[in-house]
Amino acid sequence: MKIYNYNKETKEFTTSANATENPLVKGKYLVPASATIEEPLIIKDGFAICFDEEKQEWEYQEDNRGVVVYNDTLKETGTIDYLGIIKDDWIKCELNENGQPYIKYLPDGKPDLVEIEKIELAELIAEKVLDAKDFLNKTDFKMTVDYFATMTTEEQLALTNERASARAYVVANEVK
């Protein structure tokens, strides 16, 4: 007779084995603690197969272990280390190249458009700050007396205003 072992704490299916025959009663088999004769469910992506000891049956438990999550209230990230649904106030996310959370969707599976828009806006602003700094660096030489004197008054005024706008944007939006 086949038995199916499960983790004592998580009740998650671990292995199957052949049961040992009871030496005192012929034809009867010993089923150790944290084991059952009930065959487990079929493997399903994103779920662990766990044994409900009260109902004496296998069930699917959502398995998010290893998933990176973010808590907007606490402003911190973490990694799921338990079976079951993601706890309230935590949302699945990925970390961008700067190690900051990039929110994809909420625990109910719906996209968190507000968070995505906030993050995309912050990334867009950071990109525009870099562009403004790049523009300032590339036009520095034009501000030298020798070069500036070769420009028309309209060109001088346009360049001066554009550089002033770029500097103001950097000062107002640069993350320190």
Protein Blocks (a to p, Z undefined) as FASTA:
>chain_A
ZZddddfklopafbdcdddddfklghiacddehiafbdcddddehiacdddfklopacdd
ddfehiacddfklopacddfbecdddehiacddddfkopacdfbdfkopacfklmmmmmm
mmmmmmmmmmmmmmmmmmmmmmpmklmmmpcfklmmmmmmmmmmmmmmmmmmmcZZ
